[in-house]
Amino acid sequence: MTKTITLHPSRIGCPSLPGTMKGIISSMPGVKDVKVRYEERSLDITLDDEQISGEEIVKKIGQELGLAMEIGETHGTKEGSVANTCPM
């Protein structure tokens, strides 16, 4: 079933970081679409939850970039707090 989740990275301060995350997530099987929301410091991910889970995406980002993520359903509002520092 297709659903949309919102990820809130622990850090998203660098201008290149959202694009890097989008590229990693977009290449994963089952991911249909990734939208970066800079103002909310989050990513909306449309996925087929029969092929991939939000937890698998979070694990991959953690392995690739060393970032922690919070997962929330898409409501159009920011959930949780996000640090404003660049990890690079």
TORBADREN-508075 format. One record per atom (N, C-alpha, C, O, CB): y negated, x, z; residue in one letter; residue number from 1. Coordinates in nm, 3 decimals. Glycine has a CB too. Example, Ala and Ser with C-alpha at 12.3 -4.5 7.8 and 13.67 -1.06 7.14 Angstrom:
REM residues 2
+---------+---------+---------+--------+-----+
|      py |      px |      pz | residu | num |
+---------+---------+---------+--------+-----+
|   0.569 |   1.319 |   0.780 |      A |   1 |
|   0.450 |   1.230 |   0.780 |      A |   1 |
|   0.330 |   1.320 |   0.780 |      A |   1 |
|   0.332 |   1.424 |   0.846 |      A |   1 |
|   0.447 |   1.131 |   0.905 |      A |   1 |
|   0.225 |   1.285 |   0.708 |      S |   2 |
|   0.106 |   1.367 |   0.714 |      S |   2 |
|  -0.003 |   1.290 |   0.787 |      S |   2 |
|  -0.114 |   1.341 |   0.804 |      S |   2 |
|   0.060 |   1.408 |   0.572 |      S |   2 |
+---------+---------+---------+--------+-----+
This chain:
REM residues 88
+---------+---------+---------+--------+-----+
|      py |      px |      pz | residu | num |
+---------+---------+---------+--------+-----+
|   0.118 |   0.084 |   0.000 |      M |   1 |
|   0.000 |   0.000 |   0.000 |      M |   1 |
|  -0.125 |   0.089 |   0.000 |      M |   1 |
|  -0.130 |   0.190 |   0.071 |      M |   1 |
|   0.001 |  -0.096 |   0.122 |      M |   1 |
|  -0.222 |   0.052 |  -0.077 |      T |   2 |
|  -0.346 |   0.128 |  -0.085 |      T |   2 |
|  -0.437 |   0.089 |   0.031 |      T |   2 |
|  -0.457 |  -0.029 |   0.060 |      T |   2 |
|  -0.417 |   0.105 |  -0.220 |      T |   2 |
|  -0.493 |   0.190 |   0.097 |      K |   3 |
|  -0.590 |   0.164 |   0.202 |      K |   3 |
|  -0.692 |   0.277 |   0.204 |      K |   3 |
|  -0.671 |   0.383 |   0.145 |      K |   3 |
|  -0.520 |   0.151 |   0.341 |      K |   3 |
|  -0.803 |   0.252 |   0.271 |      T |   4 |
|  -0.908 |   0.352 |   0.282 |      T |   4 |
|  -0.927 |   0.388 |   0.428 |      T |   4 |
|  -0.937 |   0.302 |   0.515 |      T |   4 |
|  -1.041 |   0.300 |   0.222 |      T |   4 |
|  -0.930 |   0.519 |   0.454 |      I |   5 |
|  -0.957 |   0.569 |   0.588 |      I |   5 |
|  -1.083 |   0.654 |   0.583 |      I |   5 |
|  -1.125 |   0.698 |   0.475 |      I |   5 |
|  -0.837 |   0.651 |   0.643 |      I |   5 |
|  -1.143 |   0.676 |   0.696 |      T |   6 |
|  -1.259 |   0.764 |   0.706 |      T |   6 |
|  -1.222 |   0.881 |   0.795 |      T |   6 |
|  -1.169 |   0.863 |   0.905 |      T |   6 |
|  -1.383 |   0.688 |   0.761 |      T |   6 |
|  -1.250 |   1.002 |   0.747 |      L |   7 |
|  -1.229 |   1.122 |   0.826 |      L |   7 |
|  -1.363 |   1.177 |   0.869 |      L |   7 |
|  -1.458 |   1.182 |   0.792 |      L |   7 |
|  -1.150 |   1.229 |   0.748 |      L |   7 |
|  -1.369 |   1.217 |   0.993 |      H |   8 |
|  -1.489 |   1.278 |   1.050 |      H |   8 |
|  -1.454 |   1.421 |   1.088 |      H |   8 |
|  -1.395 |   1.445 |   1.193 |      H |   8 |
|  -1.542 |   1.197 |   1.173 |      H |   8 |
|  -1.492 |   1.518 |   1.003 |      P |   9 |
|  -1.461 |   1.658 |   1.032 |      P |   9 |
|  -1.534 |   1.707 |   1.156 |      P |   9 |
|  -1.642 |   1.658 |   1.189 |      P |   9 |
|  -1.496 |   1.746 |   0.913 |      P |   9 |
|  -1.474 |   1.804 |   1.224 |      S |  10 |
|  -1.537 |   1.861 |   1.342 |      S |  10 |
|  -1.664 |   1.938 |   1.305 |      S |  10 |
|  -1.757 |   1.948 |   1.384 |      S |  10 |
|  -1.439 |   1.953 |   1.416 |      S |  10 |
|  -1.666 |   1.993 |   1.183 |      R |  11 |
|  -1.783 |   2.066 |   1.134 |      R |  11 |
|  -1.800 |   2.037 |   0.986 |      R |  11 |
|  -1.703 |   2.038 |   0.910 |      R |  11 |
|  -1.769 |   2.220 |   1.158 |      R |  11 |
|  -1.923 |   2.010 |   0.946 |      I |  12 |
|  -1.950 |   1.983 |   0.804 |      I |  12 |
|  -2.091 |   2.029 |   0.770 |      I |  12 |
|  -2.159 |   1.966 |   0.690 |      I |  12 |
|  -1.931 |   1.832 |   0.770 |      I |  12 |
|  -2.136 |   2.139 |   0.831 |      G |  13 |
|  -2.272 |   2.186 |   0.815 |      G |  13 |
|  -2.300 |   2.262 |   0.686 |      G |  13 |
|  -2.413 |   2.259 |   0.637 |      G |  13 |
|  -2.306 |   2.271 |   0.928 |      G |  13 |
|  -2.201 |   2.329 |   0.630 |      C |  14 |
|  -2.222 |   2.407 |   0.508 |      C |  14 |
|  -2.228 |   2.315 |   0.386 |      C |  14 |
|  -2.149 |   2.221 |   0.377 |      C |  14 |
|  -2.111 |   2.512 |   0.490 |      C |  14 |
|  -2.318 |   2.341 |   0.295 |      P |  15 |
|  -2.327 |   2.257 |   0.175 |      P |  15 |
|  -2.201 |   2.259 |   0.090 |      P |  15 |
|  -2.170 |   2.160 |   0.024 |      P |  15 |
|  -2.443 |   2.302 |   0.091 |      P |  15 |
|  -2.126 |   2.369 |   0.090 |      S |  16 |
|  -2.007 |   2.378 |   0.007 |      S |  16 |
|  -1.882 |   2.319 |   0.073 |      S |  16 |
|  -1.784 |   2.290 |   0.005 |      S |  16 |
|  -1.981 |   2.523 |  -0.028 |      S |  16 |
|  -1.885 |   2.300 |   0.202 |      L |  17 |
|  -1.766 |   2.255 |   0.274 |      L |  17 |
|  -1.716 |   2.117 |   0.231 |      L |  17 |
|  -1.595 |   2.102 |   0.211 |      L |  17 |
|  -1.794 |   2.254 |   0.421 |      L |  17 |
|  -1.801 |   2.016 |   0.216 |      P |  18 |
|  -1.750 |   1.885 |   0.172 |      P |  18 |
|  -1.680 |   1.892 |   0.037 |      P |  18 |
|  -1.577 |   1.827 |   0.017 |      P |  18 |
|  -1.863 |   1.785 |   0.166 |      P |  18 |
|  -1.735 |   1.969 |  -0.056 |      G |  19 |
|  -1.672 |   1.982 |  -0.187 |      G |  19 |
|  -1.537 |   2.050 |  -0.177 |      G |  19 |
|  -1.443 |   2.012 |  -0.248 |      G |  19 |
|  -1.761 |   2.060 |  -0.281 |      G |  19 |
|  -1.526 |   2.149 |  -0.091 |      T |  20 |
|  -1.399 |   2.218 |  -0.070 |      T |  20 |
|  -1.296 |   2.122 |  -0.012 |      T |  20 |
|  -1.182 |   2.117 |  -0.057 |      T |  20 |
|  -1.418 |   2.340 |   0.024 |      T |  20 |
|  -1.337 |   2.045 |   0.089 |      M |  21 |
|  -1.247 |   1.947 |   0.149 |      M |  21 |
|  -1.205 |   1.842 |   0.046 |      M |  21 |
|  -1.088 |   1.805 |   0.038 |      M |  21 |
|  -1.313 |   1.879 |   0.270 |      M |  21 |
|  -1.301 |   1.795 |  -0.033 |      K |  22 |
|  -1.272 |   1.694 |  -0.135 |      K |  22 |
|  -1.168 |   1.747 |  -0.233 |      K |  22 |
|  -1.075 |   1.675 |  -0.270 |      K |  22 |
|  -1.400 |   1.653 |  -0.209 |      K |  22 |
|  -1.183 |   1.872 |  -0.276 |      G |  23 |
|  -1.087 |   1.932 |  -0.370 |      G |  23 |
|  -0.947 |   1.941 |  -0.312 |      G |  23 |
|  -0.850 |   1.910 |  -0.381 |      G |  23 |
|  -1.133 |   2.069 |  -0.410 |      G |  23 |
|  -0.936 |   1.982 |  -0.187 |      I |  24 |
|  -0.806 |   1.992 |  -0.122 |      I |  24 |
|  -0.741 |   1.855 |  -0.110 |      I |  24 |
|  -0.624 |   1.837 |  -0.143 |      I |  24 |
|  -0.819 |   2.058 |   0.016 |      I |  24 |
|  -0.818 |   1.759 |  -0.061 |      I |  25 |
|  -0.764 |   1.625 |  -0.038 |      I |  25 |
|  -0.729 |   1.557 |  -0.171 |      I |  25 |
|  -0.625 |   1.493 |  -0.181 |      I |  25 |
|  -0.865 |   1.539 |   0.040 |      I |  25 |
|  -0.815 |   1.571 |  -0.271 |      S |  26 |
|  -0.791 |   1.506 |  -0.401 |      S |  26 |
|  -0.663 |   1.553 |  -0.467 |      S |  26 |
|  -0.601 |   1.479 |  -0.542 |      S |  26 |
|  -0.908 |   1.532 |  -0.494 |      S |  26 |
|  -0.623 |   1.677 |  -0.439 |      S |  27 |
|  -0.503 |   1.732 |  -0.503 |      S |  27 |
|  -0.374 |   1.688 |  -0.435 |      S |  27 |
|  -0.265 |   1.718 |  -0.486 |      S |  27 |
|  -0.511 |   1.882 |  -0.503 |      S |  27 |
|  -0.383 |   1.619 |  -0.323 |      M |  28 |
|  -0.263 |   1.577 |  -0.251 |      M |  28 |
|  -0.202 |   1.452 |  -0.314 |      M |  28 |
|  -0.276 |   1.361 |  -0.351 |      M |  28 |
|  -0.296 |   1.551 |  -0.103 |      M |  28 |
|  -0.068 |   1.447 |  -0.327 |      P |  29 |
|  -0.003 |   1.329 |  -0.385 |      P |  29 |
|  -0.033 |   1.204 |  -0.302 |      P |  29 |
|  -0.029 |   1.208 |  -0.179 |      P |  29 |
|   0.148 |   1.351 |  -0.394 |      P |  29 |
|  -0.063 |   1.096 |  -0.369 |      G |  30 |
|  -0.090 |   0.970 |  -0.301 |      G |  30 |
|  -0.236 |   0.943 |  -0.273 |      G |  30 |
|  -0.272 |   0.832 |  -0.235 |      G |  30 |
|  -0.017 |   0.966 |  -0.174 |      G |  30 |
|  -0.322 |   1.044 |  -0.292 |      V |  31 |
|  -0.466 |   1.025 |  -0.271 |      V |  31 |
|  -0.525 |   0.971 |  -0.401 |      V |  31 |
|  -0.511 |   1.031 |  -0.507 |      V |  31 |
|  -0.536 |   1.160 |  -0.229 |      V |  31 |
|  -0.591 |   0.858 |  -0.392 |      K |  32 |
|  -0.649 |   0.790 |  -0.509 |      K |  32 |
|  -0.795 |   0.829 |  -0.533 |      K |  32 |
|  -0.837 |   0.845 |  -0.647 |      K |  32 |
|  -0.638 |   0.639 |  -0.492 |      K |  32 |
|  -0.872 |   0.844 |  -0.423 |      D |  33 |
|  -1.015 |   0.871 |  -0.436 |      D |  33 |
|  -1.067 |   0.933 |  -0.307 |      D |  33 |
|  -1.017 |   0.903 |  -0.198 |      D |  33 |
|  -1.094 |   0.741 |  -0.469 |      D |  33 |
|  -1.167 |   1.021 |  -0.320 |      V |  34 |
|  -1.233 |   1.081 |  -0.203 |      V |  34 |
|  -1.383 |   1.072 |  -0.226 |      V |  34 |
|  -1.433 |   1.118 |  -0.328 |      V |  34 |
|  -1.187 |   1.229 |  -0.181 |      V |  34 |
|  -1.454 |   1.015 |  -0.131 |      K |  35 |
|  -1.599 |   1.008 |  -0.137 |      K |  35 |
|  -1.657 |   1.078 |  -0.015 |      K |  35 |
|  -1.619 |   1.049 |   0.098 |      K |  35 |
|  -1.648 |   0.860 |  -0.144 |      K |  35 |
|  -1.749 |   1.169 |  -0.040 |      V |  36 |
|  -1.816 |   1.240 |   0.068 |      V |  36 |
|  -1.942 |   1.162 |   0.103 |      V |  36 |
|  -2.021 |   1.127 |   0.015 |      V |  36 |
|  -1.850 |   1.387 |   0.027 |      V |  36 |
|  -1.960 |   1.135 |   0.231 |      R |  37 |
|  -2.083 |   1.070 |   0.280 |      R |  37 |
|  -2.155 |   1.172 |   0.368 |      R |  37 |
|  -2.127 |   1.185 |   0.487 |      R |  37 |
|  -2.050 |   0.935 |   0.360 |      R |  37 |
|  -2.250 |   1.243 |   0.306 |      Y |  38 |
|  -2.320 |   1.351 |   0.375 |      Y |  38 |
|  -2.398 |   1.301 |   0.496 |      Y |  38 |
|  -2.393 |   1.364 |   0.602 |      Y |  38 |
|  -2.414 |   1.420 |   0.280 |      Y |  38 |
|  -2.469 |   1.190 |   0.482 |      E |  39 |
|  -2.553 |   1.141 |   0.591 |      E |  39 |
|  -2.470 |   1.105 |   0.713 |      E |  39 |
|  -2.512 |   1.129 |   0.827 |      E |  39 |
|  -2.633 |   1.019 |   0.545 |      E |  39 |
|  -2.352 |   1.048 |   0.690 |      E |  40 |
|  -2.265 |   1.009 |   0.801 |      E |  40 |
|  -2.173 |   1.123 |   0.844 |      E |  40 |
|  -2.100 |   1.112 |   0.943 |      E |  40 |
|  -2.183 |   0.888 |   0.762 |      E |  40 |
|  -2.176 |   1.233 |   0.766 |      R |  41 |
|  -2.089 |   1.348 |   0.792 |      R |  41 |
|  -1.943 |   1.304 |   0.799 |      R |  41 |
|  -1.872 |   1.329 |   0.896 |      R |  41 |
|  -2.129 |   1.418 |   0.923 |      R |  41 |
|  -1.900 |   1.238 |   0.689 |      S |  42 |
|  -1.764 |   1.188 |   0.685 |      S |  42 |
|  -1.713 |   1.182 |   0.542 |      S |  42 |
|  -1.790 |   1.198 |   0.446 |      S |  42 |
|  -1.755 |   1.050 |   0.751 |      S |  42 |
|  -1.583 |   1.158 |   0.528 |      L |  43 |
|  -1.520 |   1.141 |   0.398 |      L |  43 |
|  -1.441 |   1.011 |   0.399 |      L |  43 |
|  -1.364 |   0.985 |   0.491 |      L |  43 |
|  -1.428 |   1.262 |   0.364 |      L |  43 |
|  -1.460 |   0.929 |   0.296 |      D |  44 |
|  -1.381 |   0.808 |   0.278 |      D |  44 |
|  -1.270 |   0.842 |   0.180 |      D |  44 |
|  -1.295 |   0.889 |   0.070 |      D |  44 |
|  -1.469 |   0.688 |   0.226 |      D |  44 |
|  -1.146 |   0.816 |   0.221 |      I |  45 |
|  -1.031 |   0.853 |   0.140 |      I |  45 |
|  -0.948 |   0.727 |   0.112 |      I |  45 |
|  -0.903 |   0.660 |   0.204 |      I |  45 |
|  -0.945 |   0.961 |   0.211 |      I |  45 |
|  -0.930 |   0.698 |  -0.016 |      T |  46 |
|  -0.843 |   0.589 |  -0.057 |      T |  46 |
|  -0.708 |   0.650 |  -0.089 |      T |  46 |
|  -0.699 |   0.742 |  -0.170 |      T |  46 |
|  -0.902 |   0.509 |  -0.179 |      T |  46 |
|  -0.604 |   0.598 |  -0.025 |      L |  47 |
|  -0.471 |   0.657 |  -0.040 |      L |  47 |
|  -0.363 |   0.550 |  -0.047 |      L |  47 |
|  -0.383 |   0.435 |  -0.007 |      L |  47 |
|  -0.443 |   0.752 |   0.076 |      L |  47 |
|  -0.249 |   0.591 |  -0.098 |      D |  48 |
|  -0.129 |   0.508 |  -0.097 |      D |  48 |
|  -0.051 |   0.550 |   0.026 |      D |  48 |
|   0.009 |   0.658 |   0.029 |      D |  48 |
|  -0.043 |   0.524 |  -0.231 |      D |  48 |
|  -0.051 |   0.465 |   0.129 |      D |  49 |
|   0.011 |   0.504 |   0.256 |      D |  49 |
|   0.164 |   0.509 |   0.250 |      D |  49 |
|   0.228 |   0.544 |   0.349 |      D |  49 |
|  -0.032 |   0.410 |   0.365 |      D |  49 |
|   0.223 |   0.474 |   0.137 |      E |  50 |
|   0.366 |   0.493 |   0.119 |      E |  50 |
|   0.396 |   0.635 |   0.071 |      E |  50 |
|   0.510 |   0.681 |   0.078 |      E |  50 |
|   0.422 |   0.390 |   0.019 |      E |  50 |
|   0.293 |   0.705 |   0.021 |      Q |  51 |
|   0.310 |   0.842 |  -0.028 |      Q |  51 |
|   0.253 |   0.946 |   0.067 |      Q |  51 |
|   0.303 |   1.058 |   0.074 |      Q |  51 |
|   0.245 |   0.857 |  -0.164 |      Q |  51 |
|   0.149 |   0.911 |   0.140 |      I |  52 |
|   0.082 |   1.008 |   0.227 |      I |  52 |
|   0.014 |   0.934 |   0.342 |      I |  52 |
|  -0.025 |   0.818 |   0.328 |      I |  52 |
|  -0.022 |   1.093 |   0.147 |      I |  52 |
|   0.002 |   1.002 |   0.454 |      S |  53 |
|  -0.064 |   0.942 |   0.570 |      S |  53 |
|  -0.193 |   1.018 |   0.602 |      S |  53 |
|  -0.211 |   1.132 |   0.559 |      S |  53 |
|   0.030 |   0.940 |   0.693 |      S |  53 |
|  -0.279 |   0.955 |   0.675 |      G |  54 |
|  -0.401 |   1.021 |   0.720 |      G |  54 |
|  -0.369 |   1.144 |   0.803 |      G |  54 |
|  -0.440 |   1.245 |   0.795 |      G |  54 |
|  -0.487 |   0.925 |   0.801 |      G |  54 |
|  -0.263 |   1.137 |   0.883 |      E |  55 |
|  -0.224 |   1.251 |   0.966 |      E |  55 |
|  -0.182 |   1.371 |   0.881 |      E |  55 |
|  -0.209 |   1.485 |   0.917 |      E |  55 |
|  -0.109 |   1.210 |   1.059 |      E |  55 |
|  -0.117 |   1.345 |   0.767 |      E |  56 |
|  -0.079 |   1.454 |   0.678 |      E |  56 |
|  -0.202 |   1.520 |   0.617 |      E |  56 |
|  -0.206 |   1.642 |   0.600 |      E |  56 |
|   0.014 |   1.403 |   0.566 |      E |  56 |
|  -0.302 |   1.440 |   0.584 |      I |  57 |
|  -0.426 |   1.494 |   0.529 |      I |  57 |
|  -0.497 |   1.578 |   0.633 |      I |  57 |
|  -0.545 |   1.688 |   0.602 |      I |  57 |
|  -0.518 |   1.379 |   0.480 |      I |  57 |
|  -0.505 |   1.528 |   0.755 |      V |  58 |
|  -0.569 |   1.603 |   0.864 |      V |  58 |
|  -0.497 |   1.735 |   0.887 |      V |  58 |
|  -0.562 |   1.838 |   0.908 |      V |  58 |
|  -0.570 |   1.519 |   0.994 |      V |  58 |
|  -0.365 |   1.734 |   0.884 |      K |  59 |
|  -0.287 |   1.856 |   0.904 |      K |  59 |
|  -0.317 |   1.958 |   0.795 |      K |  59 |
|  -0.335 |   2.077 |   0.824 |      K |  59 |
|  -0.136 |   1.824 |   0.906 |      K |  59 |
|  -0.324 |   1.913 |   0.670 |      K |  60 |
|  -0.353 |   2.003 |   0.557 |      K |  60 |
|  -0.491 |   2.066 |   0.570 |      K |  60 |
|  -0.507 |   2.186 |   0.549 |      K |  60 |
|  -0.342 |   1.927 |   0.424 |      K |  60 |
|  -0.592 |   1.985 |   0.603 |      I |  61 |
|  -0.728 |   2.038 |   0.621 |      I |  61 |
|  -0.730 |   2.138 |   0.736 |      I |  61 |
|  -0.797 |   2.241 |   0.728 |      I |  61 |
|  -0.830 |   1.923 |   0.647 |      I |  61 |
|  -0.659 |   2.108 |   0.842 |      G |  62 |
|  -0.650 |   2.202 |   0.954 |      G |  62 |
|  -0.589 |   2.334 |   0.914 |      G |  62 |
|  -0.637 |   2.440 |   0.954 |      G |  62 |
|  -0.569 |   2.141 |   1.067 |      G |  62 |
|  -0.482 |   2.329 |   0.833 |      Q |  63 |
|  -0.417 |   2.450 |   0.787 |      Q |  63 |
|  -0.506 |   2.530 |   0.692 |      Q |  63 |
|  -0.514 |   2.652 |   0.703 |      Q |  63 |
|  -0.286 |   2.417 |   0.717 |      Q |  63 |
|  -0.571 |   2.462 |   0.601 |      E |  64 |
|  -0.651 |   2.528 |   0.497 |      E |  64 |
|  -0.786 |   2.579 |   0.549 |      E |  64 |
|  -0.829 |   2.689 |   0.514 |      E |  64 |
|  -0.674 |   2.434 |   0.382 |      E |  64 |
|  -0.853 |   2.499 |   0.632 |      L |  65 |
|  -0.990 |   2.531 |   0.671 |      L |  65 |
|  -1.011 |   2.548 |   0.821 |      L |  65 |
|  -1.120 |   2.586 |   0.864 |      L |  65 |
|  -1.081 |   2.424 |   0.622 |      L |  65 |
|  -0.910 |   2.520 |   0.900 |      G |  66 |
|  -0.923 |   2.533 |   1.044 |      G |  66 |
|  -1.016 |   2.430 |   1.107 |      G |  66 |
|  -1.080 |   2.457 |   1.208 |      G |  66 |
|  -0.972 |   2.669 |   1.078 |      G |  66 |
|  -1.022 |   2.312 |   1.046 |      L |  67 |
|  -1.109 |   2.206 |   1.097 |      L |  67 |
|  -1.028 |   2.096 |   1.162 |      L |  67 |
|  -0.922 |   2.057 |   1.113 |      L |  67 |
|  -1.195 |   2.147 |   0.985 |      L |  67 |
|  -1.077 |   2.047 |   1.274 |      A |  68 |
|  -1.019 |   1.929 |   1.336 |      A |  68 |
|  -1.086 |   1.806 |   1.273 |      A |  68 |
|  -1.200 |   1.813 |   1.229 |      A |  68 |
|  -1.038 |   1.930 |   1.493 |      A |  68 |
|  -1.014 |   1.695 |   1.270 |      M |  69 |
|  -1.066 |   1.572 |   1.211 |      M |  69 |
|  -1.036 |   1.455 |   1.303 |      M |  69 |
|  -0.936 |   1.453 |   1.375 |      M |  69 |
|  -1.006 |   1.548 |   1.072 |      M |  69 |
|  -1.125 |   1.357 |   1.299 |      E |  70 |
|  -1.100 |   1.228 |   1.362 |      E |  70 |
|  -1.075 |   1.129 |   1.250 |      E |  70 |
|  -1.145 |   1.131 |   1.149 |      E |  70 |
|  -1.220 |   1.183 |   1.455 |      E |  70 |
|  -0.975 |   1.043 |   1.267 |      I |  71 |
|  -0.943 |   0.941 |   1.167 |      I |  71 |
|  -0.990 |   0.805 |   1.217 |      I |  71 |
|  -0.966 |   0.768 |   1.332 |      I |  71 |
|  -0.791 |   0.938 |   1.135 |      I |  71 |
|  -1.058 |   0.732 |   1.129 |      G |  72 |
|  -1.098 |   0.596 |   1.161 |      G |  72 |
|  -1.086 |   0.510 |   1.037 |      G |  72 |
|  -1.095 |   0.561 |   0.926 |      G |  72 |
|  -1.241 |   0.593 |   1.217 |      G |  72 |
|  -1.067 |   0.382 |   1.055 |      E |  73 |
|  -1.070 |   0.291 |   0.941 |      E |  73 |
|  -1.211 |   0.284 |   0.888 |      E |  73 |
|  -1.306 |   0.303 |   0.965 |      E |  73 |
|  -1.019 |   0.149 |   0.982 |      E |  73 |
|  -1.229 |   0.260 |   0.761 |      T |  74 |
|  -1.361 |   0.253 |   0.701 |      T |  74 |
|  -1.433 |   0.127 |   0.745 |      T |  74 |
|  -1.386 |   0.015 |   0.720 |      T |  74 |
|  -1.351 |   0.259 |   0.548 |      T |  74 |
|  -1.547 |   0.145 |   0.809 |      H |  75 |
|  -1.630 |   0.033 |   0.852 |      H |  75 |
|  -1.773 |   0.050 |   0.804 |      H |  75 |
|  -1.856 |  -0.039 |   0.825 |      H |  75 |
|  -1.627 |   0.019 |   1.004 |      H |  75 |
|  -1.803 |   0.164 |   0.739 |      G |  76 |
|  -1.938 |   0.190 |   0.693 |      G |  76 |
|  -2.030 |   0.245 |   0.799 |      G |  76 |
|  -2.150 |   0.258 |   0.776 |      G |  76 |
|  -1.996 |   0.066 |   0.639 |      G |  76 |
|  -1.976 |   0.278 |   0.915 |      T |  77 |
|  -2.056 |   0.337 |   1.022 |      T |  77 |
|  -1.989 |   0.463 |   1.072 |      T |  77 |
|  -1.868 |   0.481 |   1.058 |      T |  77 |
|  -2.077 |   0.237 |   1.137 |      T |  77 |
|  -2.069 |   0.548 |   1.130 |      K |  78 |
|  -2.017 |   0.673 |   1.184 |      K |  78 |
|  -1.945 |   0.646 |   1.315 |      K |  78 |
|  -1.996 |   0.575 |   1.402 |      K |  78 |
|  -2.129 |   0.776 |   1.203 |      K |  78 |
|  -1.826 |   0.704 |   1.329 |      E |  79 |
|  -1.752 |   0.692 |   1.453 |      E |  79 |
|  -1.733 |   0.832 |   1.509 |      E |  79 |
|  -1.705 |   0.926 |   1.435 |      E |  79 |
|  -1.614 |   0.621 |   1.430 |      E |  79 |
|  -1.749 |   0.846 |   1.638 |      G |  80 |
|  -1.727 |   0.975 |   1.702 |      G |  80 |
|  -1.842 |   1.070 |   1.677 |      G |  80 |
|  -1.937 |   1.039 |   1.605 |      G |  80 |
|  -1.599 |   1.037 |   1.653 |      G |  80 |
|  -1.832 |   1.188 |   1.738 |      S |  81 |
|  -1.937 |   1.288 |   1.723 |      S |  81 |
|  -1.889 |   1.401 |   1.634 |      S |  81 |
|  -1.769 |   1.430 |   1.627 |      S |  81 |
|  -1.982 |   1.342 |   1.860 |      S |  81 |
|  -1.983 |   1.463 |   1.566 |      V |  82 |
|  -1.950 |   1.570 |   1.472 |      V |  82 |
|  -2.045 |   1.686 |   1.498 |      V |  82 |
|  -2.166 |   1.667 |   1.508 |      V |  82 |
|  -1.960 |   1.521 |   1.324 |      V |  82 |
|  -1.991 |   1.806 |   1.509 |      A |  83 |
|  -2.074 |   1.924 |   1.528 |      A |  83 |
|  -2.147 |   1.956 |   1.397 |      A |  83 |
|  -2.097 |   1.925 |   1.289 |      A |  83 |
|  -1.989 |   2.045 |   1.574 |      A |  83 |
|  -2.262 |   2.018 |   1.408 |      N |  84 |
|  -2.345 |   2.048 |   1.291 |      N |  84 |
|  -2.350 |   2.199 |   1.269 |      N |  84 |
|  -2.458 |   2.254 |   1.251 |      N |  84 |
|  -2.488 |   1.990 |   1.307 |      N |  84 |
|  -2.234 |   2.265 |   1.271 |      T |  85 |
|  -2.231 |   2.409 |   1.253 |      T |  85 |
|  -2.144 |   2.444 |   1.135 |      T |  85 |
|  -2.051 |   2.370 |   1.100 |      T |  85 |
|  -2.182 |   2.479 |   1.379 |      T |  85 |
|  -2.174 |   2.557 |   1.074 |      C |  86 |
|  -2.097 |   2.602 |   0.958 |      C |  86 |
|  -1.985 |   2.694 |   1.002 |      C |  86 |
|  -2.012 |   2.792 |   1.073 |      C |  86 |
|  -2.189 |   2.674 |   0.856 |      C |  86 |
|  -1.862 |   2.668 |   0.963 |      P |  87 |
|  -1.750 |   2.753 |   1.003 |      P |  87 |
|  -1.738 |   2.879 |   0.918 |      P |  87 |
|  -1.658 |   2.967 |   0.950 |      P |  87 |
|  -1.622 |   2.675 |   0.995 |      P |  87 |
|  -1.817 |   2.889 |   0.811 |      M |  88 |
|  -1.803 |   3.003 |   0.721 |      M |  88 |
|  -1.908 |   3.107 |   0.750 |      M |  88 |
|  -1.912 |   3.211 |   0.683 |      M |  88 |
|  -1.814 |   2.959 |   0.576 |      M |  88 |
+---------+---------+---------+--------+-----+
